């Protein structure tokens, strides 16, 4: 196999806002505590109202929001992943759902929520073409921070290029998330490559660039908005506006 840039044997690619784009503006509109925002929760309310005799939307939203805040803080502090299923499980526990009913109801909420997330997620054609070009010269792997493994893999199937990837790692599978260097080294081990033999491609300075750098991996940073790179983080080797530009930058 001819390699355009001989420094690398594999390209490791982020999922959301790198390969695929999810469009939350297509989600349902929610009004809560004087705010309006897009969310899947309007799809969850009928499920909860059928299952729970005294279901209160405000109590659910208050509790769900608090659980989300706690989980986010834990993710940031410990660089771990907490699944979507766990998020709903904790919320149902706290609003007093009978323990025997929590597991099945949490799974129904998870599957409904994630089906909607999947429905508003897609890969632009130019990025798919870029993947095909890169695959002619490099092995491909995917590394995503995402709290639902099944949906992450389903979204990859939706792209039509799943079979071009040798390795796919979703953070929910390992309980770790970027920028934890262990999740990067896990991908390298699955590829059977050293850190200097791979290029990581992602859009977030902290999770993607810093995480890859902590694992000793070269980075292509996707800078969609032409912003200055943040100080205090090792600079990426390559800067592009979109994944579609990467084959040309590597000489593919």
C-alpha positions as CSV (number, residue, x, y, z in Angstrom):
1,X,0.0,0.0,0.0
2,X,1.4,3.4,-1.0
3,X,1.4,5.9,1.8
4,X,1.0,9.6,1.0
5,X,2.7,10.8,4.2
6,X,5.1,8.2,5.4
7,X,5.1,9.4,9.0
8,X,1.8,7.7,9.6
9,X,0.4,4.2,9.2
10,X,-3.1,5.0,10.6
11,X,-5.5,7.8,11.0
12,X,-7.6,7.9,14.1
13,X,-10.7,10.0,13.7
14,X,-13.2,11.6,16.1
15,X,-16.9,11.0,15.5
16,X,-19.1,14.0,16.4
17,X,-18.3,17.3,14.6
18,X,-15.4,15.6,12.8
19,X,-16.9,12.7,10.8
20,X,-20.6,13.3,11.5
21,X,-22.6,16.4,12.5
22,X,-25.6,16.2,14.8
23,X,-28.1,19.0,14.4
24,X,-29.9,19.7,17.8
25,X,-31.9,22.5,16.1
26,X,-34.1,19.6,14.7
27,X,-35.0,18.4,18.2
28,X,-38.2,19.2,19.9
29,X,-38.7,22.6,21.7
30,X,-38.8,22.6,25.5
31,X,-39.9,25.4,27.8
32,X,-38.6,25.0,31.3
33,X,-37.8,27.4,34.1
34,X,-38.2,30.4,31.8
35,X,-35.9,28.9,29.2
36,X,-36.5,27.5,25.7
37,X,-34.2,24.9,24.2
38,X,-34.1,21.8,22.0
39,X,-34.3,18.4,23.7
40,X,-35.5,14.9,23.3
41,X,-37.5,15.1,26.6
42,X,-40.9,15.8,24.9
43,X,-40.6,12.3,23.5
44,X,-39.9,10.9,26.9
45,X,-42.8,12.5,28.7
46,X,-45.5,10.2,27.2
47,X,-43.5,7.2,28.2
48,X,-43.2,8.4,31.8
49,X,-46.8,9.5,32.0
50,X,-48.0,6.0,30.9
51,X,-45.6,4.2,33.3
52,X,-46.0,6.4,36.4
53,X,-49.3,7.3,37.9
54,X,-48.2,10.6,39.5
55,X,-45.5,11.7,37.0
56,X,-44.6,15.4,37.4
57,X,-42.8,17.0,34.4
58,X,-41.2,19.8,36.5
59,X,-39.9,17.4,39.1
60,X,-38.5,15.1,36.4
61,X,-36.8,18.0,34.6
62,X,-35.3,19.4,37.8
63,X,-34.0,16.0,38.8
64,X,-32.7,15.2,35.3
65,X,-30.9,18.5,35.1
66,X,-29.2,18.0,38.4
67,X,-28.1,14.5,37.5
68,X,-26.7,15.8,34.2
69,X,-24.7,18.4,36.1
70,X,-23.3,15.8,38.5
71,X,-22.3,13.5,35.7
72,X,-20.7,16.2,33.7
73,X,-18.6,17.3,36.7
74,X,-17.5,13.7,37.2
75,X,-16.6,13.3,33.5
76,X,-14.4,16.4,33.6
77,X,-12.8,15.7,36.9
78,X,-12.0,12.0,36.5
79,X,-11.9,11.7,32.7
80,X,-14.4,8.9,32.8
81,X,-17.5,8.1,30.8
82,X,-20.9,7.7,32.4
83,X,-23.5,6.1,30.1
84,X,-26.8,7.5,29.0
85,X,-28.5,4.5,30.6
86,X,-26.9,5.3,33.9
87,X,-28.1,8.9,33.6
88,X,-31.7,7.8,33.2
89,X,-31.3,5.2,35.9
90,X,-30.1,7.8,38.5
91,X,-32.9,10.2,37.5
92,X,-35.6,7.5,38.0
93,X,-34.2,6.4,41.3
94,X,-34.3,10.0,42.6
95,X,-37.8,10.7,41.6
96,X,-38.9,7.6,43.5
97,X,-39.6,5.0,40.9
98,X,-39.9,1.5,42.3
99,X,-36.5,-0.2,42.1
100,X,-38.0,-3.2,40.3
101,X,-39.3,-1.0,37.4
102,X,-36.2,1.3,37.0
103,X,-34.1,-0.9,34.7
104,X,-36.8,-1.5,32.1
105,X,-38.0,2.1,32.1
106,X,-34.5,3.5,32.0
107,X,-33.8,1.3,28.9
108,X,-37.0,2.6,27.2
109,X,-36.0,6.2,27.8
110,X,-32.4,5.5,26.6
111,X,-33.6,3.8,23.4
112,X,-36.1,6.6,22.6
113,X,-33.6,9.4,23.3
114,X,-30.9,7.8,21.3
115,X,-33.1,7.0,18.4
116,X,-33.8,10.7,18.1
117,X,-30.2,11.6,18.5
118,X,-29.3,9.2,15.7
119,X,-32.1,10.7,13.5
120,X,-30.5,14.2,13.5
121,X,-27.0,12.9,12.9
122,X,-25.4,12.5,9.5
123,X,-22.0,12.6,7.7
124,X,-21.7,15.2,4.9
125,X,-20.8,13.7,1.6
126,X,-17.5,15.5,1.4
127,X,-16.3,13.9,4.6
128,X,-17.3,10.4,3.4
129,X,-15.3,11.0,0.2
130,X,-12.4,12.1,2.4
131,X,-12.6,8.8,4.4
132,X,-12.5,6.8,1.1
133,X,-9.4,8.7,0.0
134,X,-7.7,8.2,3.3
135,X,-8.5,4.5,3.3
136,X,-6.5,4.1,0.1
137,X,-3.3,5.0,1.9
138,X,-3.9,4.5,5.7
139,X,-5.5,2.2,8.1
140,X,-8.5,3.9,9.8
141,X,-9.7,3.9,13.4
142,X,-12.4,5.8,15.2
143,X,-12.3,7.1,18.8
144,X,-15.4,8.9,20.1
145,X,-16.5,10.4,23.4
146,X,-20.1,9.2,23.4
147,X,-22.2,7.8,26.2
148,X,-24.1,5.1,24.3
149,X,-22.1,2.4,22.6
150,X,-24.9,0.8,20.6
151,X,-25.9,4.2,19.1
152,X,-22.3,5.1,18.3
153,X,-21.9,2.0,16.3
154,X,-25.3,2.5,14.6
155,X,-24.3,6.0,13.5
156,X,-21.1,4.6,12.1
157,X,-23.2,2.1,10.1
158,X,-25.3,5.0,8.8
159,X,-22.3,6.6,7.3
160,X,-21.8,3.8,4.8
161,X,-18.1,3.6,5.5
162,X,-18.1,1.5,8.7
163,X,-16.3,-1.4,7.0
164,X,-13.3,0.9,6.1
165,X,-12.4,1.2,9.8
166,X,-10.2,-1.4,11.5
167,X,-10.9,-0.3,15.0
168,X,-13.9,1.6,16.5
169,X,-13.8,2.6,20.2
170,X,-16.7,4.4,21.9
171,X,-16.0,5.8,25.3
172,X,-19.1,4.2,26.8
173,X,-17.5,0.8,26.2
174,X,-14.4,1.5,28.3
175,X,-15.7,3.8,31.0
176,X,-13.0,6.3,30.0
177,X,-13.2,9.4,27.8
178,X,-10.9,11.8,26.1
179,X,-8.6,13.5,27.1
180,X,-7.7,10.5,29.2
181,X,-4.5,9.2,27.5
182,X,-5.5,5.6,28.3
183,X,-8.3,5.6,25.8
184,X,-5.9,6.7,23.1
185,X,-3.3,4.1,24.0
186,X,-6.2,1.5,23.9
187,X,-6.8,2.4,20.3
188,X,-3.1,2.2,19.5
189,X,-2.9,-1.2,21.1
190,X,-5.8,-2.4,19.0
191,X,-4.1,-1.2,15.9
192,X,-0.8,-2.7,17.0
193,X,1.0,0.6,16.4
194,X,3.2,3.1,18.3
195,X,2.1,6.6,19.1
196,X,4.4,8.1,16.4
197,X,2.8,5.9,13.7
198,X,-0.7,7.5,14.0
199,X,-2.4,10.8,13.4
200,X,-5.4,11.8,15.4
201,X,-8.1,14.0,13.9
202,X,-10.5,15.9,16.1
203,X,-12.2,19.3,16.7
204,X,-11.9,20.0,20.4
205,X,-8.6,21.5,21.7
206,X,-9.0,19.9,25.2
207,X,-10.5,16.5,24.6
208,X,-9.0,15.8,21.2
209,X,-5.7,17.7,20.9
210,X,-4.6,17.6,24.5
211,X,-5.7,14.0,24.9
212,X,-3.8,12.8,21.9
213,X,-0.7,14.8,22.8
214,X,-0.7,13.3,26.3
215,X,-0.6,9.9,24.5
216,X,2.3,11.1,22.3
217,X,0.1,11.1,19.1
218,X,0.4,13.7,16.3
219,X,-2.8,15.7,15.8
220,X,-4.8,17.3,13.0
221,X,-7.1,19.9,14.6
222,X,-10.3,20.9,12.9
223,X,-10.8,24.6,13.4
224,X,-14.2,25.3,12.0
225,X,-14.5,28.9,13.1
226,X,-10.9,30.0,12.4
227,X,-10.3,30.7,16.1
228,X,-6.8,31.1,17.7
229,X,-5.6,27.8,19.2
230,X,-5.9,28.1,23.1
231,X,-2.8,28.8,25.1
232,X,-1.4,26.2,27.4
233,X,-2.1,23.2,25.1
234,X,0.5,21.7,22.9
235,X,-0.2,22.9,19.3
236,X,-1.4,20.4,16.7
237,X,0.8,19.5,13.8
238,X,-1.9,20.2,11.2
239,X,-4.8,22.7,11.2
240,X,-7.8,22.3,8.8
241,X,-11.3,23.7,8.6
242,X,-13.0,20.3,7.9
243,X,-12.1,16.6,7.6
244,X,-12.7,17.0,3.9
245,X,-9.5,18.9,3.6
246,X,-7.3,16.3,5.2
247,X,-6.5,14.1,2.2
248,X,-5.0,17.0,0.3
249,X,-3.0,18.1,3.3
250,X,-1.5,14.6,3.6
251,X,-0.9,14.3,-0.2
252,X,-3.6,11.6,-0.8
